[in-house]
Amino acid sequence: MELEIIVAVLLGLLLWGILFYIILKVIKPLVKRLTILVLNSLFGLAALLVLNYYYFTIPVTLITILITGILGIPGILSLMVLDYFKFI
């Protein structure tokens, strides 16, 4: 009877370990991509604030920050063009 309990506990721990490994394999790339997006968005926010301080009047909203975070420098340039022609 004790041997069956020990085997069941070990199998349970093994299954939990496998499940934990699979979850880590799935979540790790998502966390990495999210971290990169957040860092790019922070750099984009800094660029928007500098541009607004000197030359432009680009609104600092979640959408403009995400545009700069996802697209990078082309996103900032497109926002500058849109601001120049008064589309935003």
Secondary structure, DSSP 8 states (H G I E B T S, - for coil): -HHHHHHHHHHHHHHHHHHHHHHHHHHHHHHHHHHHHHHHHHHHHHHHHHHHHHT------HHHHHHHHHH-HHHHHHHHHHHHTT--
